[in-house]
Amino acid sequence: MKKDTKRKVRKAIARRGKLVERYHVETAWRNIFVQAGILK
């Protein structure tokens, strides 16, 4: 039982980490485009 809950928690954390990563990538790209627009 304990092992199962640990695995579930780890999976949830991994899933959340992926979501956060994608969000950061999107915001980073947006920042790059904004800076490029300002430079142009």
Buried (B, 14 or more C-beta within 10 A) or exposed (E): EEEEEEEEEEEEEEEEEEEEEEEEEEEEEEEEEEEEEEEE
